[in-house]
Amino acid sequence: MLRLVLWSILLSIILGSIGLFIWAQSDYVGSVGIAPAQPVPFSHKHHSGELGLDCRNCHEQVEQEATAGLPPTHTCMTCHSEIWTGSSMLAPVRQSLAKDEPLHWARVNRLPDYVYFNHSIHITKGIGCSSCHGAVNEMQLTYAAQSFRMEFCLTCHRNPAQYVRPAKEIWNMEWQPPANQATLGPALVAQNHILGPQQLSDCSVCHR
């Protein structure tokens, strides 16, 4: 009986560890594909996909700063002071402007506090928005396309030539690696002075 109990405990520990590992690796942990509730149901599909607005129209600091930034209310009202002015859906935006209080958006893409990430350096080196954020231009409500586990970042850092694109394609949400990416990629890596895989995968790059 004692032997059966010991084996049962050992089996429970093994199965529990496997289950915990699978759960930690699942997209559920990173809320992938789940759009959080927002003060206004902003549609990237409408603004970016249908109207063709450039990412920088709203995320103004993404090329210069570590964070992409959230647009202030007056950015929204640049257009919505002229169109959809009486929409009940946009009432929180009008109230935000009237009270001079920012809207409190729920963050969609998250990284742990111990991870350093800089948007501007990735854009400067030729990594486009869709490589990390997915087809945002097709998202009616914005959700995380990736859980941003370390392996996701290292996949690119170990071989950036697969993902680097010409500067004119950075903001193209529908960009796909062309047939000659095997030739174009390494050329862009050299042109953009991207470090080698050994340096890019060093712990200090992301953990500072």
N, C-alpha and C positions, 0 to 999 in steps of 0.2 A: 504493500500500500504506500509506504514511504517512497519507494522508487517511482511509483506511478505519479505521486504528487510532485516529486522533483522534476520528472520529465515534463509534466504538464506546465509547471512554472517556467521551465526553460523554453518550451515550445511557445508559450504565451509571450515571453520576452522577445523571441525571434520574430514571431508574426507581428507583434506590436511595433517592433523596430522597422520591419519592412513596410507596414502600413503607414507609419509616420513618415518614412522616406518618400513613399509614393505621394502622400498628401502634400508634403513640402515641395515636391517637384511639379505639382499639378498647377494648371492655370487658375484654379479656384483661389489659390493663395494670393495671386496678384490681381484678382478681380478682372481677369482678361475677358473681354467681350461683354462686360456688365457696365452699362452707362449709369453713373450715379445721379441722384436727383440734383437738379440745379435750380437756382432762383428763376432762371428763364430757360425754356427748352431750346437753346441755341442749336441750329442745324448747320454743321459744316458742309453737308451735302448741298444745301441750298446756296449758301454764301460762296463756298469755294468751288464746288462741283458745277452748279447750275449758273451762278452769276460770274464765276471765274475770278473771284477776288484772290489776290496774291496773299500768301501767308503773312507777309510783312505789313499788310494793311492794318492788321490787328496786333500781331506780335512784333512790334516795332524794334525791339532791342535785341532780337534773336541773333543778329549778325555781329553785335558788339559785346554782348554780355553773356555770362554763364547761363542765365535763365532766359527762356523765351519771353517770359512776362505775360501778364493778362492785360487786355486792353482796358483803359479807363473808360468810364461811362461816356465821356464826351466823344470818344472815338465811335461808339455805337450811335450816338445822337447826331454825328456828322451826316448820316443818311436818314436816320429815323426821326429827325426833326422835320423831314420833308415827306417821307413815305411811312405808311402804317402808323400814322400819328395818333390814331384813336384806338389802336389795338389793345384789348384787355391783356393779351399775352405779354405785351411790352410795358405794362403799367409799372412793374418793378424797376425798369430802366429809367422811366420818366421820374419816378419817385427818388431814385438814386441821384439823379442830376439835380432835382429840386432841393433835396436835403444836403447835397454835397457829401454824400456818404457812399463809399464804394459797394458794389455788389459782392457778396461773399460766395464766390464760385467754389465748388467742390473740386479738389485736385484729382485729376484722372490718372496721370502717370507719376508714379512715386519711386524714389530711390531711397535706400537706407541712409541715415545721417552719416554713416562712416564711408560713404561713396562720394567721390568728387566727380562731377560731370560738368562740362562746359559746352554749351550749344555752339558758341561762336567758333571754336577751334575746329569742330566737326564740319561746320558749313564751309569754313575757309579751306579745309583740306579736301572738300569734295564729297562729303556724305550728305545725301538729300534727306528731307523730312520723312518721306515715306519709308525709308530704310528702317527706321525705328518706330515710327508712329502708324505705319500701315496706310491703307487707302482712306485717309481722313475725309477726302472729298466725296466719299460714298457713305459716310456715317451720318444718318439722320440725327442721332444723338451720339455724342462723343464717348468712346470707351477706349480702354487700353488694348492695343493690339498685341503687346508683348508683356510678359511678366518682368522682363529686365533682370533675369537671374544672371549671375556672373558669366555663365557659359555663353549666353547670348552675346555679351559684349566681347568676350574673348574670341568668338568665332570670327568676328570682323578684325579684331586687333591682330590676330595671327595671320590673316591674309586679307588686308584691306583692298588689294587689287580687284577682288571680286565685286566690291560694293562702291568703290569710288567712281564718281561720274563727272562729266564736264560741268563747269560753272553754270552754264546756261540751262542745265537740267536739274539744278539743285531743288528748284521749287516745283518741278514737274511731278505731280503726284502719281502719274501713270507710267513713269519711267521704268523700263526693264533693261537689264544688261543686254547690250547688242551682241550680235553674233561674233564680233571681233573683240569682245571684252578681254579675252586672254592676252591680246596685244595692247589694247587701249588702256586697260587697268594699270599694268606696270609702268606705262608711259606717264600716266597721270600721277601715280605714286611718286615717281622721280620729279615730275614737274612741280608738284605741291610740297616737295621736301618732307614726305611722310617717313617717319622713323621705321626701322626694321621691326619684324615680329618680336625679336628678343627684347627690344627696348619697349615696344608697345604693350607687351604682356608682363612687364615688370610690375610688381605689386604697387610701387610708389606712384604709378601713373594714375590710378583710381583711388588708392587709399593713402591719403596724405595727413 
